[in-house]
């Protein structure tokens, strides 16, 4: 018998060993997560960023862990010194990980020779990706799978029959993975790059092995006895549940959790912004939940015996936990709005804290229960130390198989088929089914245990609680709305929803209704979620953020391709990275001499979206010269040997995870090698929400590859970087000829308001010489290994900087705004065109963008242009015009004269007809209004709407302004009685190409209907559809129409209007006969509604 002092010493030694083991397993989890993150990033550079490639890497990683757990779990049962065996595994992992960069290089060479996805097809390419990934990662992942069983064989003892030790160290291991996710996302990768981060993990792995070897030398001086290792003794190995059930549950647990994790990541993207930081936070929260669950379960096992009843209860709780955020629905989106709005601007750390809160509501509780679930299943397989390694390995294998199946089946089949909300419900349903199955098993075991003398209860208290939880889960799934378009199709995480849009109950409900009303179509694809929304016009959304619109973004979308097509004398082959709305590809395909345009797009569902934009994209989705290729642009340009005259890269914003891989030096080298003689590479980059240093980095990176780099401005803060492999100047005569050809001539007139070569070159804001000098001052290059842009763009989301203006000013001051041209450039004409560049881009006027040598008469015109953009049209018209005007001058004159009702307005407006027939009609209507001639307004608007049915090209603010004339006109009785007024009312209900001005048209119909008979009032109400807009006049019109028609929906309409008024809304602006006198409660019966006189005289 040991003395008390000896017992204390032994206890202290055990505590120290457990502490050191906890540190080792935490560091092991850290290394595993870092390896996984780095390998995913590295393989994305080889295979591309498509979902099949990422799935191949994850399948090999998870499969290696599973097979390693099964193999080494059985092996470790026969090992006398399990922790020394663990140390050897860690050494092997470190060596295999250290060799992975060299193996990746070989894999890259092999893969490129096969032609990749474009050469072999998706199926064979995915199989090859699996094989290559297995060759590179198979060894380290296989060894990783054995570490936890080996460590638990050492740590778990028979005096802990419930295996709380296993649960505790499982949680500690996952806590290390949380640290790995945090450090790699927020510090290691942004500051050290992929290779250095991998090296740090390898060194940490070697440190783990050394520490483990030291512990083994002290604690395992003698090998364990065979009897101990074999685990003899039936009492210590008694299973608490049938092994087939436990392993099936482990499989289903992994499957459902990975499907749920996929859903969490995808639905959180609109809330968090989809950046690399957001992705890292999702991983951190999920892992933190699992780790906490493991630790919590270790504490629970000290007081409770593991059993099937516990698994039933945990699974029921998990089903409910998955469904609670679904049931909360848009409330979570509202919380994300509040947090993003409050914390943005305080720094990345504060933003990350807000993201963590949102993600915790989504995923922490179900992840915590999953962290309980896995060690609970291991506890059901046996007790104590006996067979723990083998049982842990088997459970790990089946859980991993489930995870792989859930990842592949969820991403490739379930999400496109069921959509995200359907997958959300499916994951909860399968977890609930797992709980129900274990409940049935529990009842059967209780039934078989019954005897006549001692009957066993058929349903335990935990079973009853589980039944209630499953019932509540059913209500959450079937009795709630779930997330709507306010969550799924709103740019909440991108800072595009302003404070005034949600800070009151009135504005919040208006936001909820408007996002649902304007949603045209939505698709959840393998790669991303895309949608088309209407309202002002059709816009294309990816993960909630607009990536292009039909008309208002056309200057960028069209000129991205046509700028290069104008500068190149005879382009025949072109490649466009990113389909989007299809506008860039469609206009390029119509360039004279163009033979083919290859469009590279990751997400197939985007092609469905692009069909809505055919009226502005020149039918890009059906164009015979456009070849759509599904795949990653990096992989395609690496593996295909075809040369192009023009490559246009217009990916999404670089702040989104993975997109910045299309802004690296290596990608630019690939693109450069695919350019034919005289070829041009065009790169879109945003000039908003970005630091000037990031723009310098992009220019410096391009300049490392291309001999010539110029910056052009297409629209607003959008910039186009035009690059070529030689420094030859642009041929001015070739440009003069090209801009006279269609579609280039139409695009320049309509979008850049110019018809001269000088006006075209005026859009260059930084010449090649300036970019070369700027690149020489920059020390940062964006590379595959150190992708700084991916992190820097993510840090500046929603900032208000205009780097395009800053760059243009700097280049102009340095005399570096005019590109090198060969031929005679009319400099006075260039200065006149350049004068209008700020107006076209930012609706302003400044002399800052005029070269120093610009003559005084050009500079003297800046004040008059400022008057125009301040809407002081009289002052603008009073200023003298130059003798030789440019197209922009003539367009501004037309607008100013129309808006002032000048006598010669109709003659001035004629200049707008070649730009847009619709705009010319709208300007004539405005001119008639200001000339106090109401009758011609109806003719001009009718002509304009008829023209709009054939072409959506128009000035949308001008269209809204002109349609606004119908409201005051409806108060003019002769106009209301005019048949043309009724005809216009009907025309406003038509669906115009690209959904142009739909909301404005419906609002205008509402105003017109207030003076029209009941039939038209009901038609105006019906045209709004559901949900009904949260606007005072529309709500009042509905009450008026329903009351006159004695519609049974009147009570609901009155209740909505009262609620609108109670929220602080105002109907406002009514003039007789339209009045509103409402009591604050909805009427119970029709006679009580006599006090409501909404539109009682309408139509009389």
N, C-alpha and C positions, 0 to 999 in steps of 0.2 A: 504494500500500500504506500502510495506516494505521500510525502509530507505536504503540508499546506504551502510551504515556500516553493516546492517543486511544482505544485499545481498552478500557483500564480505565474511562475516562470513559463510553464507550458502554455497557459492561457495567453500570456503576452506574446509568446512566439507565434501562436496561431493568429492572433490579431494582426501582428506585423506582416505575416505571410499573406493574409487576406488583403491587407491594404496594398501591398506590393502587387499582388495578383490583380487587384482592381485597377491600379495604375497601368499595368501592362495591357490588360484587356481594353481599357479605354483608349490607350495609344494605338492598339491594334485596330480598333474600330475607326479611329481617326485615319490611319493609313489606308484602310480598305476604301473608305469613302473618297479620299483624295485620289487614289488609283482609279476608281470608277469614273470620277469627274474628268480627270485628265485623259483617260483612254477614250471616253466618249467624244471629247473635243478633238482629239487627234484623229480618230477614225472618221469623224465628220469631215475632216480636211481631205481624206482619201476617198471615201465613198460618197461624199456629199451629205447634205443635211436632210435628205428625204427620210420619211418614216421607216421604210423597209431597212435602210442602212442602220439607223439608230436601233431598230428592233433586233437586227442581227447581232449587234454588239451587246445589247442587254441580254439577249437569249444566251449567248456564250458565257457572259459573266455570271448570270444566275445559274445556268446549267452547270458550269464548273463548280460553283459553290455547292450545288446539290449533290452532284456525283462525288465531289471530294468529301462532303459530310458523310455520305453513305459508306464510301470505301474506307476512309480513315476512322470513321466511327466504329466499324467492326475491327479494324486493325488494332486500334488503341486498347481494345479489351484484352489483347494478348501481350501488351507491352508492360514490362515491369516498372519502367520509369516514364510515365506519361508526360510529365512536364519537360523532361529532356527531349522527348519526342516532339513536343510542342515547339521547343527552341529550334530544333532542326527544321521544322516546317517554316518558321519565320525566316530563317536564313535562306531557305529555298525561295520563299516569296520575294525577298529582297533581291536576290540574284536574278530571278526571272523578270521582275519589274525593271531592274537596271538594264536588262537586255532588250526590253520591249521597244525602245526607240529605234535601235538598229534593225530589229525585225519588222518594225513598221515601215522603214525605208525600203526593205526588200519587198514587203507586201505591196507597197505603192507601185513599185516598178512592175511587179507581176500583174497587178490589176489594170494598170494603164495599157499593157500589151494586149489585154483581152478585149478592149473596146468598151468595157463598163456596161451600164444599163442600156445605153443607146445602141451598142454593138450587139449585145447578146439577148436583150429583152429582160423584163423585170424578173421573171421566175429564175432563169439561169444565173442572172447577176446576183440575186439575193442568195442563192445557194453558194455561189462563189464567195460572196461576202461572209457568209457563215463559216465557210472552210478557212478562209484567210484569217478571220478573227479568232477562230479556234486555234490555229497554228501560233498566233501571236500571244493570245491571252489564256489559252487552255491551261498551260502549266501553272502560272501564278494563281488563277482562279481555283483550279483543282486543289492546290495546296491550301488556299484560304479556307476552303470548305472544311478542312480537317482541323483547323485551329480551335474552334469552339468545342467540339467533342473531346479533343485531347486535353484542353484546359479544364473542362468539367469533370473528366475522369480523374484528374488530379485533385480538384477542389471538392467534389461531392463525396460525402462520407455517409456511411450507413446510419450514423446517429442523427441524420437528417432525412428520415424516410419520405417526407413530403417534397423533397428536392427544392426547398426554398433557396438553397445556395445556387442552384442552376438558374433559377429565375432572377436572382439578384445579379449574378455576373452577366446574364443575358442583357439585362437592363443597362449595366455599366458599359458593356460593349457597344450598345446602341448609342449611349450618351457620348462615347468617343466619336461615333459617326456624326452626331450632331455638331460636335466641335469641328470635325473635318469639313462639313458642309459650310459652316459659318466662316471659318478661316480661309478656306479655298475660294469662296465666293467674294468675300469682302476684303481680303488682304493678299493672299498668296498669288492667285491668278492675275489680279490687276497690277500687282507690283513686281512679281517674279516671273510670270509667264509659265507656259506649260512644262517645259523641260526642267526648269529650276524647281518648280513645285513638285514634280515627280522625284527629283533628286532628294529633296527634303524628306519626302515620305520614305524613300529607300533607306536613308540614313537613320530615320526613326525606327524603321523595321529592324535594322541591324542592332540598334540599341535595345529593342525589345528582346531580340534573340539572346543578346549578351546577359541581360537581366534575368531572363528565364533560365538560362544555363546556370547562373549563379545560385538562384533559388533551388534549382534541382540538385546542385552539388551539396547544398546544405540539408534539404528536406528529403532527398531521395538517395541517401547514401547506400541503402540496400534496396534491391528490387522488391516489389510487392509480392506477397505469397500467392501461389497459384490459386489457393482456395478463395482468397480475397478478390483476386482478379477475376476469377470465374463467377463470383457472386453466388456461390452455393447457398441453398437455404430458400425454401419456397416462400417463406413469409416476407423476405425482403424483395422478391421480384414479382409479387402478385400484382397483376394489372387491374386497374380500376374500370376498364372498358375494353371491349373487343378490339384487337389491333386493326382489323379491316376498317372498322368505324372510325377509329382515331386517325388512321392514315388518310381515309377519304375526307374526313373533316379538315385535316392539314392541307390537303390539296384544295378543297373548296375555300378555305380561309385565305390561302395565297391568291387564288383566282379572284375572289370577290374584292379583296383588298387592292389588288393592282387595277382592277376595273374602276373601283372607287377613286383610287389615287389619280388615274388618268382623267376622270371626270373633274376632280378637284382642281387639277392643274389647268384644264381647259376652261372651266367656268370662272376660275380666279383671274384669268388673263385680262378680261376687260376691267376688273377691279384693281389689279396691281400694275397693269401696264405691259406685261409680257416681256419685261427685260430680263437680263441674266440675273439681276438681283432678285426679281420676283420669283424666278424659277428656283433660285437657291433658298429663298424663304419658305417656299412650299415644301422643299425637301427637309429643311430644318424642322418645321413644325410637325411634319409627319413622323420623322425620326424621334423628335423629342417626345411626342405622344407615346410612341412604342417603347422608348426607354423608360419613361415614367411608369408605363403599365407594367413592365417587367419588374421594376423596383417595388411598385405597390403590391404586386402579386407575391413577391418574396416576403413582404410584411404580413400579408393575409394568410400565407401558408403557416405562419407560426401559430395561428389560432384556429385555422379551418382545415379540414381534410379535403383534398382534391377529389372530385367525383363528377359523374355525368350531370348531376343537378347543377353544379357550378358552371359547367360548360353551357348548359341550356340557358341559364340566366345571363351569362356574359354575352352569348350570341344574340339573345333578345334585346339586351341593352344596346349592342352594337347596331342592330337593325334600326332601332329608334334613333340612335345617335347619328346615323347616316341620313335619316329622313328629317331630322329637326331643322337643319339649315334649308332643306328643300321647302319645308312648311313655312319657315320664316320668309322665304322668297325675297321680294324686293326690299324688305327691311334691312337685310344685310347689305344690299347695294346702297341704301340710304346711309348706313353707318360708314361704308367705305367712302362715300361722298364727303361726309363730315370730316373724317380723319384725313383724307387727302387734302381737302381744302384748308384744314387747320394746320397741318404739319408741313405742307409743301413750302419751301423757302427756308425752313429751319435747318436743312441739311439732310444728308442721306441717312444718318443714324435715326433721326426722328421719323422719317418716312418709313424706314424698315420696321420701326416699332409699330407704326400704324398698320402696315401690311401684316405683321405677325398677329396682331389682334384679329384682323379680318380672317386670316387663314386659320387661326385657332378656333374661331366659331365654326368654320367649315370642317376642319379635319382633326383637331386635337383629340376630342373625346373618342371618336371611332378609332383613331390610331392608338390611343391609350388602351382601349379594350382589346385591340388586336395584339398589343404588347402583353396583355394578360393571357390572351387566347393561346398563343404558341407554347409558352412554358407550361400552361395548364394541360395541353395535349401531351407534352412530354411526361408530365407527372402521371397522366392516366395510363401510360405504357408500362410503368414499373415504379419501384420504390428504392430509395437509397442509391448507393454507388453501383449496385449490381446491374450491369448491362447499360449504364447510362450513356456511354459513348455510342454504342450501337443503336440504342433507341433514339437518341438525339439525332444521329445521322440519318436514320430512316425517316423520322418526322421532317427533318430539314429537307431531304430529297423530295418528298411528296409536296411539301409546302412550296419548294422552289419550282417544281413542275407546274403547280397551280399558278404561281406568279408568272411564269413564262407564258402559259396558256392565256391567262387573263390579259397580259400585255399585248400579245399578238392578236388574239381574237377580238379584244376590245378595240384596239387601234385600227385594225384593218377591216373588220366586219361589223361589230356591234355599233360603234359610233356612227359610221355612215348610214347604217340601216335603221337604228333606233333613235338617232340623234342623242345629244348629251343628256337631256332630261330623261329620255327613255332608258339610257344606260344607268343613270343615277337610280331610278326606280328599280331596275333589274338587279343592281348590286345589293340594294336593301332587301329585295324579295328573296334572293338566294341566301343571304345571311339569315333572314327569318325562316326560310325553309330548313336551313341547317339547325336552327334552334328547335324548330318543330320536330325534325327527325330525331334529335337527341331526346326531346321530351317523350316521343313515342317509345324510344328505346328504354328510357327510364321507367315508363309505365309498364312495359313488358317485363323488365327485370323485377319490378315490384310485384307484378302479378305472379311471376314464377316463384317468388320467394314466399308467397302466402302459404300459411298452413292453417289447419283448422283450429289449432290451439293458440297460435300467435299470428293473426292476420296483419299483413303489412299495408300501410296506407297506399292507395293507388295514385295519389297526387300529393307531392310534398308542397310545402309553402313556397319554395323557390320555383316549383313548376307552376303554381298559381300566379305568382308574380310575373313569370315569363309569359304566361298566357295573356295577362292584362297588357303587358308591354307590347306583345305582338298585335293586340287589338288596337292599341294607340298608334302603333306604326301603320296599321292599315288605314286609320283615319288620316294620318299625315300624308299618306300616299294618294288617297282617293278623295279626301275631303278638302284639300287645299289647292290653290292655284299654282303654286311653285314659282320659280323665277320667270319673269316676263322679259320683254325687250328692254325694259329699263335697266336690267342687269346684263343681259346677254348681248345687247347691241348698243350699248352706250359707252362712250370713251371716258369712263370714270377715272381709270388709272392713268390716263394720259393728260389729265388736267384740263379737258376740253368742256367740262360742264361747270359753268360759272356759279358763284355763290348765290346770285339772285335767282337761279333756276331751281333751288331746292330749299332755301332757308325759311320758307313759310309753308304752312299746310296748303295754301292756294297754289303756290308755285310748284310744290312737290307733286300734287295731284295732276297739275297740268303737264309736268314732265312725264309722269307715268303714262298718262293717256296719250300724249303726243308721240312718245317713242313706240307705243303699240300701234297707233293709228298709221304712222308713216312707214312701218315695216311692210315692205312689198314681198320679200321672199328671203328665207334664210336656209343655209345648208351647213351641216357639220361634217367636214371631210376628214380624211386621214391626217392631214397636216395641220389644218387650221379651221376656224369657223368663219364663214363668209356670209354676207347678207347684202341685199339691195334695200335702201330706204328712199322714200320719196319726200314730199313736202315742197321744198323750193325747186328740187330737181332730183333725178336719180343720183344717188351716191353709192359707192362701193365700199363696204366695210370688211375689214379683216380683224377678227377678235374685238369688235366694237369700235375700232378707230377707222375713220375715213381714209382710204388710200386712193381716192380719186372721185371726181364727180363728172357729170355729163358735159356741162357747159362752163362752169366757173373755173374748173381746172384745165380747160382745154388748151390754154396757151402753153402750159408746161407739157401736157401729154402729147400734143401734136408736134411742138417745136423740138422736143427731145430728139425725135428722129429726123425731122426735116432740116434742122440746122446742119447736121452732118451730111444729109443728102444734097443740100445746096452747096456746101463747101467742096464736096467730092464731085469731080467733073462728070463721072458716069458710073454710079454705083449699080451693081447688078445682084449681089448677094448680101443679105443683111441678117443679123441675128439680134433679137430683142430678148433681154433677160427680164422676165416678169410680164405676164399678160395683162393683169389688171382689168381695166375697162376695154382693152383691145384697141384704144384710140391710136396709140403710137404705132402699133403694127399695121393697123388698117390704112392709115395715111401713107406710111412708108411703102406699103404694097402697091399703091397707086402712082408712085413716082415713075416717070417715064424711064424705060430701060430696066426696071427692077424685075428680076426673074423669080426670086424666091426670098421669103422672109421666114426664118426659123424663130419660133417663139418658145422659149424655155420657161416652163411653169411647174412648180412643185405640186400644187394642189389642183386636182382634176375638177373639183367643184367650181373653181373660178370660171371655167368655161361656161357653166350655166349662168353665172352672174353676168358675164360679158355680153350675153345675148340681149340683155336689156339696154345695152349701150350701142347696138348696131346703128341706130339713126345718126350717131355722132362719130362712130368709128369706121364709117364707110363699109358697113357690113363685114367687119373683121372676122366674125365667127364663121362666115360662109365664103370668105375670099379664097379664090382658087390658088393664089400665089402665097398663101400663108400656110406653113406647116407647123402644127402644134405638137410639141414634144414635152411629154411629162417626165420630169426629172430635175436633178440639181444642176445648176449652171456650172459650178466648179467641175463637177465630174464630166459633164458633157464637153466642155472646152478642153479638159485634160485628155480625154480619151478619143475624141473625134479629130481627124486630121484635116478637116475642111477649112479653107480660108474664106474670109469675108471682107467685103469692101467697107462694111460699116457694122460695128457692134454697139448696141445701145443697152446700157445697164440701168434699169430703173426698178431696183428692188424696193421693199418697204423701208421704213425708217430704220437707221442703224441701231437705234436704241433697243430694238427687239432682238431677243436671243437668237443667235445664229446668223442674222442678216449681215453683221459687220464682217463676216468671212468673205463677203463680196467687195470688201474695201481694203484688202491686204495686198502687200507687194507681190506675194506669190500668185494671187488671182490675176493681178494686172499683168504679170509676166505671161501667164497662160493666154490671156486675151491678146496681148501684143503679138504672141507667136501665131495667133489665128488671123491676124490682119494681113491682107494681101498688099501688094505695092500701092502706096498712096492711101492705104486704109486709114479709117478714122474710128477712134474709140470715144464714145460719149458716156459720161457718168453723171447721173443725177445725184445731187446732195442737197439737203435742206440747209437753209441759212437761218432758220428760226430754231429756238429752243436748243441752242448749241453754243459752246464757248468758241471764241476766235481761235484758240489754240488747236481745237479739233479740226477746224477748216484748214489751218496751216498744216496739220498732220496729213490730211487727205491730199493736199497739193504736193507736199514733200514726198509722200509715198508714190504718187503718180509720176513725179519728176524723176524718181529713181529708176523708172522703167521707160518712160516715153521722152523723146527728145523735145517735143513741144507739148505744153500744157497751157490752155487758156480757160478763163472763166467767163461764161456768158450768163445773162440773167433772162429767164423765160417768163416769170410771172411772180409778183410779190417777192418773197424771200427765197424762192426756188432758184437754184443755181445749176448750170450745166457746165461740166468740165469737158472741154473738147481736146482730145489728145491725138498725136500721131507719132510715128516712129522716125520721122525726119522733120527738119526745121524749115522746109520749103515754105515760102510765103503763099498765101491764098491768091488764086488767080482772079483778079477783079472782073475781067471780061467774062470768064466762065460763070461767075456769080451773077453778073447782069443778065446773062442768058437764062440761067436756071430759074431766077425769080420771076421770069415772065411765063414760065410753064406751070401748068396745073399739076398737082394741087398746091404747089409752093406759093403761087401767086395768090390764090384764095386764102391760104393760111396767113400770109403776111398782111394782107389787107384786113382780114377779119380779126386777127388775134393781136398783131403787133402794130396795126394802124399805119402801115408804111407800104410803099410800092417801089422803093428805090434800094439799090445796093448799099448806099450810104446809111439808110435807115436800118437795114439788116445788120451792118457792122456796128451800128450805135449800141446794139444790145450786148456787145462784148464789154465786160466791166474790168477785166484784168488780162493784159496781154501776156504772151509767152515770156517775154523778157522780165516782166514784173514777177510772174510766178517763179521763174528761175531764181531771181533774187530773194524772193520770200522763202523758197525752199532752202536756200543757203543759210538763212537765219534759224531755221527750225532744226532741232536735234532729234525729234521723235519721228520714227517710221512705224507704220502699222504693219505688223507681220503676223503670219499664222501662229507663231509661238507667243508673241506678245501683242495680243489684240487690244490695244489701248482704246480704240474707238468704241468697241462694244460696251465698255464700262463708262467712258466719258460721256457718250451720248445719253446713256441711261441716267446719269446723274443730273442732267440738265433738262429733263422733260418738263414742259410747261413754263420755261423761262421766256421772257419777252424780248430777248436780244434779236436784232436784225443784222446778222453778219454779212448779208449781201450788201446792204447799204454801207456798212463799215469798210468792207473790202473795196467797194467801188470808189469810195472817197479816198482811201489810201492810194489806190492805183492811179486815180486821176491826179492827185497831188504830186505823185512821182512821175507823171507823164507816161504812165504805162497802161492806158486804157484802149488805145487803138491798136488792133492787131496788125502784123506785118502783111502787106498786100503787094502784089506785083501788078502794076498798072496805075492808071490815073484815077485817083479818088477825089471827088469834088468836095473839098474841105468845107467851104461855106454851107453846102447842103448837109454835110455830115454834122456840123455844129447845130444847124436848125433841127435836124432829126434828134440829135443827142439831147437837146433842150427838153424834149417831150418824154425822155426815158423815165424820170421820176414820176411823172403823171401816169404813165402806162403801168408802172410797177406798183406804186404806192399811193396814187391819187394825191400827189403833192408836187410842189415845184421848188427847186433849189438850184443855185449856181454851183454847188459843190461838185457836181458831176460834169461840169463843162471844163474842157482843157484850158490851161492858162492862156493859150494863144487864141481862144475864141474871141471874136470881135465884140465891141461894146454894144452894137445894136442887137446882138443876140442876147447878151446878158441883161440888157435893159428890158427885155420881155418877161423876165422872171416875175416881177411884181404883178403883171396882168394875169399870168398863169396862176399865181397864188390866189388871186381874186376868183378865178374860175373854180378852183378846187375848194374854195370857201363858199361856193354857191353865190357869190356876188357877181351875177352875170351882167348886170348893167355896167359895173366898173370894167369888167373884162371886155365888153363890146365897145366901151368908150376908148379903150387904148388902141393906138394905131396898129394895123396889121402890116407885116412885111410885104414887100412887092411880090416876092416869090414865096408862095406858101407851100407847105408840105401836106400830106394827107391828114396827119394828126391835127394841123391847124384847121383844115376844112371841116373835120368831124366835130371839133370843139365848137366851131362857129355854128354848126347846125344845131347842136344841143343847146347852146346858149340862146340862139334866136328863137328856137321852139319854146324854151322855158320862159322867155320874156314876151312872147307873142309879137315879135318884130314883124313889120309889114312884109319884109322880104324873107320871112321864115321858110315859106314853101320852096322858094328857089334854093335856099341854103340846104334844106333837107335833102334835096335831090342827090347830093354827094353821098348820103348814107345808103342809098338804094343798092349800089353794088356790094356794099359790105353786108347788109342784111335787109331784105325786103320787109321783114317784120319790124325792125327798128325804125325804118322810114315811116311806116304806117303809124307806129306809136308816137313818133315825134310830131307827125301831122295832127294827131289827136290832141297832144299837149298844146301845140300852137293854136288850134281852134279853141281850146279851153281858155287860154290866156287872152285870146282875141274876143272872148265872150260870144262865141258862135257855137252853141250847144248841139245843134242839129248835125253838123258834119262829124262831130265826135263819134256818133254811132256808125257812120260809114267807115271811118278810118279804123275803128276798133274791129269792126266786122271783117274788113279786108286783112287786118293784121292777124286775127285769129285764124282765118282761112289759110293764110300763108304759114302760120305756125304749125298747122296740121301736116304740111309737107316738109318742113325743115325746122328743127328745134333751135337753130342758131339765132340767138337774140341776146340783147342786153337785159339780164334778168331784173336788176334794179329798175331799169326803165319800164319793163313790162309791168312790174308791181305798181309803179307810179302811175302808169296809164290806166290800169284797171281800177285804181283808186278813184278815177274820175267818175265812175259809174255810181258811187255812193252819193255824192252831191247831186249828180244828174237825176237820181231817182226821186229827189225832192222837187223836180221840175215837172209838173203834171203833163204838159204836152209831150215831153220825152217819154214818160212812162206809158202813155197811150200809143206811142209810135210802135208799129209792128216790129221795127228793127230792135227795139229794146227787149221785147219778148224773145226775139230770135237770138240776141246776144245772151240772154239768160240761159237758153238751151245750149248754146255753143260752149258756155263755160263748164258744162257738165261732161264734155267730151274728154277722153283720155288722150292727151297730146304726147308726141314722141318724147321719150326720155323723162316723162313725168313732169314736164316744165310747169312751174308755178301752180301746182295743184292746190296747195293750201290757200294761196291768194285767190284763186278762182272760186273755191268753195266759200270763202269769206265774202267775196264780192256777190256771189249768188244769194247769200244770206241777206246782205244789205238790200239787194234788188227785190227779194221776195217779200220784204216788209211792206212794199207798196203794191204788191201783186195779189191776185185772188188766192183763195185757199189752196187750190190745186198746185200752184207754184210754191206756196209755202211748204206744203207737205213734200214736194219734190226736192226742195232745198234741204229739208231736214233729212230725208232719206239718203241723199247723196253724200252726207257726212259719214254714213256707216257707223260701225262700232269699233272701239268705244267712242262715245260722243265727245266732241271737243269740250274742254273746260274753259269756254269763253262766254262772257256774259251775253253778248248779243245772239249767239247761236242758241244758248240755253233758253233765252227769253223767246226767241222765235219758235222753238219747239213747244213751249208752253202755249203760246198763242195759237199755233196750228192745231195742236191736240185739243185745245179747249173748243175751238170752232168746229172741229170734226167730231167732238165727243169721243175722242179716242180713249180706250181703257188705260192707256199708259200715261194719262195726264197726271195722276197722283205721283208717279215716279218722276216725271219731268219737273213737277213743282217742287218735289223734295230735293232734287238735284240743284235747282235754281236757288232754293232757300239755303242749302248747304254752301253753295258757291258764295252767296251774299254773306253768310255767317263767317266764312273764311276771310272776308275782307274784299271779295271781288266786287266789281262795279259793272253794271250794264252800261250806263253812261252814254251821253251824247244823243239821246233820243229827242226827236222833235215830233210834234203832233203829225199824224194821229197815233204815233207809237209811244205808249207810256207804260210804266211799270209801277204797280202799287201792290206789293206782296206782303201778306202777313208772314210771321216768322216760322209758322208751323204749317206743314202740308195739310190741305183740307181732307176731312174724313169722308165727306160726301160731296157730290157735285154742287148742291145748292150753296154750300159754304164757300164755293169758289167764286161767288158773285163779286167779291171784293177785288178779284184779280181782273184787271183790264188791260192785259198785255195784248196789244195789237187788235183790240176789239173792232177797230174801224178799218183794219187792213183790207185792201182790195176794193173798198167802196169808193 
